[in-house]
Amino acid sequence: KIVYSIIVFGLLVIFHELGHFSVAKLTGVGVYEFSIGFGPRLAGFRKGGTHYNLRAIPLGGFVRMAGMDPEEDQREAAKNTDEQDSPPLIDPQKSFMKKSVLSRMAIIAAGPLMNFILAILLFASSFIIFGIPANKNIVGDVIEGRPAALAGIQPGDVITRIDGTTIKTWEDILKKIHPNANKEVKIEVKRDNQTKIFNIVPEKDPEGDYGKIGITYTTEKVGLFQSLKLGTIKTYQMLELTVYFIGQMIAKEVPVELSGPVRITYELGKAVEMGFVFLINIAGFLSIQIGLFNLLPIPALDGSRLMFLGLEGIRGTPVDPSKENFIHLVGLAALLFLVIVITYYDIVRMLS
């Protein structure tokens, strides 16, 4: 489970930082370092003037670019003085601050955007591999030990009637099963051109007030373009739902619930137990959350940097880089403290 969690976290971070890195390169900005993780360097290599590193603490990543911190530029210039393949000074044309406001905004926004793109690709891959729900009156799988399996219903059975009502779609099945928790229903199915009748008592779902008998729908395979379309729609719907819940939390309509790395790792472990399709979908959901979270106007996050760039566009002059970097440093410290607090409460909740 831990391995799967590390893979998912790594994928989310790599795509996010790859967004910043790619657009920086496209706009001619020099990149000092592309790192996955924080803290001590575990491994890495240098190519084209950029250090690619894997670091010890797998809680994120970063891209260090020329021109974002004057003091860092001086340190890099000092490092390169004795190297034969690098000039002793930083090329002004490769400086982040020398690019237009729109170019810099594109570099910053590319990280969260790549998280949304990753979500689309993950959802699309799940549609390609596992198909999409088919609204048909055909039984897909039958869960062992549940009412349908105990009664004798089998995968592939075509449900034709429930309590005398003609059934044509999966929605028809749900309409007859859900309202009848703990009440016997008469289910007619067609199997090998024979009609079979089963009397089944739907069990009540422990988390909802509805009945279920332990069967799943069949699926239909979709092509690449259709899956990408469906993946985009699902990403938009989940993004819209997330924004709605954030609004509800701000308005105190629903309680504020935050999860840290420990809880997320736990949920990923549960998804692994439920099947690969659940893991893919949770990874897509997390990618959306990371993309949206990074767009919030909180110091140290991409949203805050976009806000500073927007202010520069309005004023015509940039905010003092040293002051902006100090604000981001304070914000980063606050975020790290918040992560520690959330992690503590996650552990307490899980132990209790």
Phi, psi and omega per residue, in radians:
K1 nan -0.742 -3.140
I2 -1.072 -0.680 -3.135
V3 -1.083 -0.801 3.126
Y4 -1.089 -0.697 3.136
S5 -1.100 -0.754 3.118
I6 -1.097 -0.719 3.129
I7 -1.085 -0.788 -3.126
V8 -1.135 -0.845 3.112
F9 -1.007 -0.785 -3.136
G10 -1.060 -0.735 3.133
L11 -1.092 -0.767 -3.131
L12 -1.108 -0.747 -3.123
V13 -1.214 -0.779 -3.116
I14 -1.036 -0.801 -3.134
F15 -1.107 -0.734 -3.129
H16 -1.077 -0.905 -3.102
E17 -1.216 -0.518 3.092
L18 -1.120 -0.548 3.064
G19 -1.081 -0.899 3.096
H20 -1.026 -0.833 -3.054
F21 -1.073 -0.829 -3.062
S22 -1.105 -0.821 -3.106
V23 -1.225 -0.588 3.061
A24 -1.050 -0.817 3.117
K25 -1.102 -0.738 -3.130
L26 -1.105 -0.577 -3.120
T27 -1.605 0.070 3.060
G28 1.469 0.328 3.118
V29 -1.500 2.343 3.092
G30 -1.258 2.414 -3.140
V31 -2.035 2.064 3.127
Y32 -1.325 -0.733 -3.005
E33 -2.651 2.441 3.002
F34 -2.108 1.918 -3.036
S35 -2.182 2.452 2.983
I36 -1.849 2.083 -3.077
G37 1.653 2.998 3.114
F38 -2.156 3.041 3.060
G39 1.446 -2.723 -3.065
P40 -1.035 2.484 3.125
R41 -1.323 2.236 3.117
L42 -1.660 -0.715 -3.112
A43 -2.803 2.874 3.107
G44 2.899 3.104 3.107
F45 -2.676 2.910 -3.129
R46 -2.076 2.302 3.118
K47 -2.611 2.314 3.093
G48 1.039 0.550 3.118
G49 1.470 0.005 -3.127
T50 -2.016 2.354 3.053
H51 -1.594 2.183 3.089
Y52 -1.834 1.979 -2.987
N53 -2.201 2.601 2.950
L54 -1.957 2.167 -3.059
R55 -1.972 2.943 -2.881
A56 -1.265 -0.602 -3.031
I57 -1.738 1.883 -3.023
P58 -1.462 0.969 -3.109
L59 -1.983 0.338 -3.139
G60 2.701 -2.682 3.140
G61 -2.970 3.136 3.134
F62 -2.804 2.762 3.039
V63 -2.173 2.042 3.103
R64 -1.610 2.119 -3.073
M65 -2.004 2.620 3.096
A66 -1.130 2.383 3.044
G67 1.596 -0.078 3.141
M68 -1.472 -0.442 -3.140
D69 -2.462 1.939 -3.100
P70 -0.970 -0.689 -3.135
E71 -1.145 -0.659 3.116
E72 -1.172 -0.661 3.090
D73 -1.044 -0.709 3.131
Q74 -1.142 -0.702 3.123
R75 -1.139 -0.731 -3.141
E76 -1.161 -0.684 3.116
A77 -1.105 -0.686 3.117
A78 -1.140 -0.678 3.117
K79 -1.102 -0.691 -3.025
N80 -1.416 -0.149 -3.075
T81 -1.030 -0.677 -3.081
D82 -1.625 0.034 -3.108
E83 -1.662 2.409 -3.065
Q84 -1.312 -0.511 -3.020
D85 -1.623 0.088 -3.112
S86 -2.311 2.513 3.097
P87 -1.258 2.708 -3.094
P88 -1.260 -0.264 -3.130
L89 -2.154 2.687 3.102
I90 -1.291 2.250 3.121
D91 -1.162 2.081 -3.127
P92 -1.000 -0.531 -3.122
Q93 -1.222 -0.266 3.115
K94 -1.740 0.147 -3.116
S95 -1.411 2.350 3.080
F96 -0.999 -0.728 -3.065
M97 -1.262 -0.285 3.131
K98 -1.478 -0.184 -3.141
K99 -1.435 2.833 3.141
S100 -1.150 2.811 3.131
V101 -1.037 -0.728 -3.132
L102 -1.124 -0.689 3.114
S103 -1.115 -0.749 3.136
R104 -1.178 -0.657 3.084
M105 -1.126 -0.653 3.112
A106 -1.119 -0.702 3.123
I107 -1.099 -0.782 -3.103
I108 -1.221 -0.749 -3.079
A109 -1.259 -0.334 -3.073
A110 -1.120 -0.513 3.129
G111 -1.098 -1.040 3.088
P112 -1.027 -0.658 3.128
L113 -1.041 -0.702 3.126
M114 -1.144 -0.528 3.069
N115 -1.159 -0.674 3.087
F116 -1.183 -0.685 3.103
I117 -1.124 -0.713 3.100
L118 -1.069 -0.724 3.106
A119 -1.038 -0.767 3.113
I120 -1.042 -0.795 -3.115
L121 -1.135 -0.685 3.130
L122 -1.156 -0.823 3.130
F123 -1.108 -0.728 3.136
A124 -1.090 -0.709 3.139
S125 -1.130 -0.621 3.106
S126 -1.179 -0.623 3.094
F127 -1.183 -0.698 -3.140
I128 -1.164 -0.774 -3.057
I129 -1.314 -0.809 -2.989
F130 -1.851 -0.165 -3.135
G131 1.450 -3.082 3.121
I132 -2.083 2.696 -3.136
P133 -1.018 2.319 3.090
A134 -1.719 2.192 -3.124
N135 -1.410 1.125 -3.106
K136 -2.130 2.777 -3.127
N137 -1.548 0.688 -3.114
I138 -1.982 2.355 3.134
V139 -1.331 2.220 3.093
G140 -1.444 -1.434 3.082
D141 -1.984 2.715 3.076
V142 -2.079 2.148 -3.064
I143 -1.423 2.227 -3.102
E144 -1.071 2.462 3.076
G145 1.401 -0.011 3.133
R146 -1.725 2.908 -3.017
P147 -0.891 -0.747 -3.106
A148 -1.132 -0.779 -3.140
A149 -1.143 -0.710 -3.134
L150 -1.166 -0.536 3.132
A151 -1.370 -0.437 3.120
G152 2.001 0.123 3.073
I153 -1.194 2.500 -3.059
Q154 -2.191 2.704 3.048
P155 -0.987 2.409 -3.131
G156 1.659 -0.220 3.083
D157 -1.099 2.433 3.103
V158 -1.780 1.996 -3.138
I159 -1.403 2.038 -3.057
T160 -1.777 -0.562 -3.133
R161 -2.558 2.564 2.973
I162 -2.332 2.059 -3.085
D163 0.926 0.683 3.070
G164 1.480 -0.141 3.137
T165 -1.543 2.288 3.129
T166 -1.161 2.338 -3.113
I167 -1.966 2.232 3.136
K168 -2.160 -0.400 -3.079
T169 -2.331 2.960 3.068
W170 -1.157 -0.587 3.089
E171 -1.084 -0.656 3.091
D172 -1.061 -0.680 3.124
I173 -1.104 -0.827 -3.121
L174 -1.085 -0.675 -3.124
K175 -1.115 -0.480 -3.126
K176 -1.641 -0.495 -3.090
I177 -1.516 -0.796 -3.039
H178 -1.012 -0.729 -3.094
P179 -1.344 -0.069 -2.994
N180 -2.000 0.754 3.073
A181 -1.088 2.271 3.122
N182 1.134 0.323 3.076
K183 -2.144 2.337 -3.086
E184 -1.191 2.376 3.061
V185 -2.173 2.626 3.140
K186 -1.777 2.013 -3.076
I187 -1.964 2.170 3.073
E188 -1.826 2.296 3.125
V189 -2.244 2.717 3.055
K190 -1.901 2.207 -3.137
R191 -2.425 2.068 -3.130
D192 0.922 0.817 3.115
N193 1.111 0.284 3.062
Q194 -2.044 2.529 3.092
T195 -1.671 2.244 3.108
K196 -2.148 2.530 -3.093
I197 -2.070 2.318 3.138
F198 -2.253 2.348 3.015
N199 -1.769 1.982 -3.003
I200 -2.233 2.449 3.064
V201 -1.808 1.867 3.106
P202 -1.058 2.380 3.106
E203 -1.505 2.638 -3.139
K204 -1.390 2.294 3.105
D205 -1.165 2.286 -3.090
P206 -1.153 -0.338 -3.114
E207 -1.894 0.053 -3.124
G208 -2.713 2.741 -3.097
D209 -1.588 1.154 3.105
Y210 -2.664 2.798 -3.105
G211 -1.665 2.703 3.065
K212 -2.676 2.658 -3.066
I213 -2.030 -0.056 3.062
G214 1.568 0.730 3.027
I215 -2.190 2.726 3.106
T216 -2.110 2.827 -3.138
Y217 -1.346 2.844 2.993
T218 -1.473 2.876 -3.129
T219 -2.145 2.774 3.086
E220 -2.115 2.394 3.105
K221 -1.300 2.523 3.103
V222 -2.228 2.739 -3.134
G223 -1.429 3.120 -3.065
L224 -1.067 -0.902 -3.064
F225 -1.171 -0.684 3.097
Q226 -1.141 -0.682 3.140
S227 -1.173 -0.672 3.101
L228 -1.147 -0.669 3.091
K229 -1.106 -0.821 3.138
L230 -1.150 -0.642 3.095
G231 -1.111 -0.687 3.101
T232 -1.151 -0.749 3.124
I233 -1.094 -0.783 -3.131
K234 -1.135 -0.695 3.110
T235 -1.087 -0.768 3.125
Y236 -1.100 -0.763 -3.119
Q237 -1.106 -0.737 -3.139
M238 -1.228 -0.624 3.085
L239 -1.129 -0.771 3.117
E240 -1.079 -0.748 3.142
L241 -1.141 -0.688 3.127
T242 -1.125 -0.783 3.106
V243 -1.050 -0.692 3.130
Y244 -1.081 -0.792 -3.121
F245 -1.191 -0.614 3.058
I246 -1.075 -0.758 3.082
G247 -1.058 -0.686 3.109
Q248 -1.149 -0.670 3.113
M249 -1.183 -0.718 3.119
I250 -1.104 -0.673 3.132
A251 -1.410 0.004 -3.139
K252 1.075 0.479 3.059
E253 -1.376 -0.499 3.076
V254 -2.292 2.668 -3.137
P255 -1.151 2.585 3.109
V256 -1.337 2.138 3.126
E257 -2.240 2.052 3.119
L258 -2.088 2.507 3.125
S259 -2.154 2.469 3.124
G260 -1.823 -2.986 -3.092
P261 -1.000 -0.640 -3.109
V262 -1.139 -0.843 -3.126
R263 -1.148 -0.698 3.132
I264 -1.114 -0.722 3.093
T265 -1.074 -0.712 3.108
Y266 -1.078 -0.792 -3.139
E267 -1.156 -0.648 3.084
L268 -1.123 -0.660 3.083
G269 -1.092 -0.722 3.082
K270 -1.116 -0.668 3.130
A271 -1.113 -0.674 3.109
V272 -1.054 -0.718 3.141
E273 -1.147 -0.583 -3.096
M274 -1.383 -0.381 3.112
G275 2.342 2.793 -3.052
F276 -1.094 -0.617 -3.119
V277 -1.099 -0.642 3.114
F278 -1.197 -0.659 3.114
L279 -1.109 -0.760 3.124
I280 -1.065 -0.770 -3.089
N281 -1.219 -0.643 3.085
I282 -1.186 -0.669 3.085
A283 -1.064 -0.735 3.090
G284 -1.104 -0.726 3.119
F285 -1.098 -0.775 3.129
L286 -1.109 -0.657 3.129
S287 -1.083 -0.694 3.090
I288 -1.119 -0.760 -3.129
Q289 -1.094 -0.737 -3.139
I290 -1.141 -0.759 3.123
G291 -1.070 -0.788 -3.119
L292 -1.212 -0.735 3.140
F293 -1.036 -0.713 -3.122
N294 -1.196 -0.311 3.117
L295 -1.524 -0.111 3.099
L296 -1.184 2.506 -3.090
P297 -1.364 0.992 3.141
I298 -1.864 2.282 3.140
P299 -0.878 2.412 -3.101
A300 1.554 -0.263 3.102
L301 -1.680 2.855 -3.116
D302 -1.063 -0.604 -3.135
G303 -1.071 -0.652 3.113
S304 -1.186 -0.716 3.116
R305 -1.119 -0.667 3.082
L306 -1.125 -0.638 3.119
M307 -1.130 -0.743 3.095
F308 -1.107 -0.695 3.129
L309 -1.182 -0.654 3.078
G310 -1.108 -0.682 3.089
L311 -1.119 -0.685 3.097
E312 -1.120 -0.711 3.125
G313 -1.081 -0.610 -3.135
I314 -1.332 -0.768 -3.094
R315 -1.345 -0.570 -3.073
G316 1.599 -0.106 3.100
T317 -2.344 2.523 -3.111
P318 -1.348 2.731 2.995
V319 -1.215 2.539 3.114
D320 -0.899 2.059 -3.083
P321 -0.950 -0.665 -3.122
S322 -1.142 -0.673 3.118
K323 -1.217 -0.746 3.122
E324 -1.097 -0.769 3.141
N325 -1.099 -0.617 3.099
F326 -1.126 -0.731 3.122
I327 -1.086 -0.751 3.123
H328 -1.154 -0.622 3.127
L329 -1.132 -0.751 3.090
V330 -1.111 -0.733 3.121
G331 -1.092 -0.699 3.125
L332 -1.116 -0.742 3.114
A333 -1.077 -0.727 3.132
A334 -1.134 -0.701 3.135
L335 -1.149 -0.714 3.116
L336 -1.117 -0.688 3.081
F337 -1.110 -0.722 3.117
L338 -1.089 -0.721 3.107
V339 -1.057 -0.729 3.124
I340 -1.094 -0.777 -3.136
V341 -1.123 -0.800 3.140
I342 -1.092 -0.720 3.128
T343 -1.073 -0.719 3.115
Y344 -1.045 -0.843 -3.120
Y345 -1.195 -0.586 3.054
D346 -1.051 -0.791 -3.140
I347 -1.126 -0.747 3.135
V348 -1.079 -0.788 -3.141
R349 -1.102 -0.730 -3.112
M350 -1.193 -0.651 3.111
L351 -1.230 -0.516 -3.125
S352 -1.499 nan nan
